[in-house]
């Protein structure tokens, strides 16, 4: 099971029926370069996030500020997206595929600082290899986090040292795969502990499934980059 923790969820996202397939043409892979994406962030189009808030699993008076790094690795054969699989013993989102990131620390001056720090702590990549392009709108998760996605270019060569306390695996997927709207599938599941039915995007790739908040943030990045 690559998409989440079966014991806690009670379902495997990849085995759920597909409600519908996402819409949207694929972005020309030749456009998906660090230079083109950097220009897009410096002169952003008018666009609107498709999803920016999930129903909370429990009532809460405040949300926990957090940030994730969306690491686009500048490989010789094109950009790839670096993702992590969270350790199975983690309290929040165990076993799920996610971006490096976490809650804001009191010592963090900005959300960008949070994302860079978490990248170093979780996968061991020094921030000298990271060039921040910009941020996407805040995304609120059902588990109570207000997440700022920080989109960045990561330039090899770099040393990778996954922290086993937080990360089970680090891997990369060709970035153009996520920039095709038809690779997104909406599914619905009954969540445990009275949370009720929830619909969410899944993105199957080979033997893995990206889903939930990570898929939602990627869907928003697709809309941002594909906006005319």
N, C-alpha and C positions, 0 to 999 in steps of 0.2 A: 504494500500500500504506500504510494508515494505522495498522495495528495493531502493526507491528514491522519489523525490518530483515530483508528476505528473504535477502540475501546471507549473513548470519550464521546465520539460523535454518534456512534450507532449506525453509521452508513459509510459507504465508500463513494465519493463524488463521481468517480468514473463509471460506476455501475448504475447511476440514476438515469431515468429517461431524459432525453433532450427535449426541452419545451420548444425552443426554436434556435436557429443558427443566427449569429450576429450578422448585421448588414455592414456594407462598406467595402469599397474597392481597395485592393492592395496598393500601398504606396510604392512607387517605382523604386526598386532597391538601389538604383544608381543615385537617387537623391539622398539616400540615408547615409550620409557621410558626416563626420564631425563638423565640417565647415558649414554644411547646409543646416544642420540642427542648431548650431550655434547662432546662425543668422535668424532662424525662426524664433529663438528665445529673445534675441536682441530687438526683433521687430515682430511681436506676436500678432496673430490674426484675431479677429473676433470669433470666439468659439464658446461653447458651453459644455461643462462636464456632464457626462451621462449619469454617473453615480457619484455622489460625494458624501452620502451618509447612509449607514445601515441601521435598521432598527436595533435599539439596545437590547441586550439579553435580559438585563434587569434595570429597574429604574435607578438613575443616578443623578445627583445634584451637580456633579462636575465631571469633566472629561480630562483624561490624562494626556498632557502634551507629549508628542513623540515625533520622530522624524526617521525616514528611511533614505538610503542612498540607492538610486536607480543607476547601476554601474554599466555603462556601455563601453565594452572593451574594444579598443581600436586594433583589431587583428589585421594581418596582411590581406586576408581574403574578405574583409568587410567587418562591420560591427557585429559583436555578439553581446547578448545580455547575460550578465553574471547573476546567478540566483543561489540561494542557500536552502538546504532542507534543515529545518529546526530540529534540535535534539528531542527525542521522544519524551524526556522527563521534564521539559519546560512546562511552566504553569499555564501560559497563554499560547494558544495555537500550536500545541506539540505536534511534531512530525510534519507540519505543513511547509510548503515551499514558499519562500518569502525573500524580500530584499534584506540586506544588512541594515539593521536599525534597531531603535528602541526608544524608551522614554527619555525625556529631556532631563539632564542632570543639572543640579544647582550651579555647577561650574561652567555650563555651556552658555556662551554669550548669544548665540543664535541657533536656529534650527539647522542651519548648514553645519555649524560646529558639532551639533549632536550627531548628524549623519556621518560626518567624517570620523568622529571619535568611535562611533559604533562600527564603522567599516574596519578601523584599525583593530578594535577589540575582538570582533567576531571572526574576521578572515585574515587579519595580519597584514593587509596591504597599507603601506605608508602613504599618507596623504600627498606626498610629493608627486605621486603618480596620478593624482586625481585633479581634473580640471572641471569645476562646477559650471554648468551651462545655465541653470536656473531652477526654479521650483514650479510645481503644479499646485492647483488649489488644494486646500486641506481636505483630508478624507477621514470621516468619522467611522470607526469600526463598531461592530456590535458588542465587542468586548470592552468598549469604553475609552478608546484612544483617539485623540485628534492628531492625525498623522500628516506631516508635511513631506511630500515626495521631493527629493533633491536629485535632479537629473544631472549626470556627470559623465565625462569621458575618462576612462582609465587607460593609461598608456603603458604597455609592456616595454621591457621586461620588468616583472615585479615578483617578489617572494610572496607565497601564499601559505599562511599558517592558520588553519581553521581551529577555533577554540572549541574543544570537545564538550565543554560545559554548556555551550549554546548551539553549536552547529554540528550536524551529523555529516553533511556533505556540501561541497561547493561545486557547481557545474555551470556550463555556459550553453546558451541556445542561440542560433543565428537570429539577430535582432529583426530582420525583415519578416520572420514568421509571425511575430506579434503585431506587425504593422499591416496585416491583412485582416480586415474586419470579419471575414467569413470563418476565421479560425477560432472564433469565440462562440461558445455554446451556453445558453441559459438553461439551468436545471433548478429543480425545487426539491427540498428535503424537509423532513420533520426533525427538528432539532430537539435534543433531550432537555430535561429539567424545565418543561413547560414553556420553552422558548417559542414553540409553534413552528409553522411552516415558514421557510425562508427561500427566496429565489436568489440565485447568484450565478455569475459567469464562471465557466470552467474553460481552460485552454489545454486540451490534451496535446502532448508532444512526446512521441515515441512511447516509453513506458512510464511517463510522468504526467501529472495533472496539476497545472497551476490553477488555483481557484480562490474564491473569497476576495478579501481586501486586495491581495496582490494582483489578481486578475482585474479587479475593478480599477485600480490605479493604472494598470497597463492599458485598459480600455480608454481611459481618459487621455493617456499619452497618445494613443492612436488618434483620437479625435483632435487633439491639439496639433499634431503633425500633419494630419490630412485636411485640416480646415483650409478653405480657399481664401 
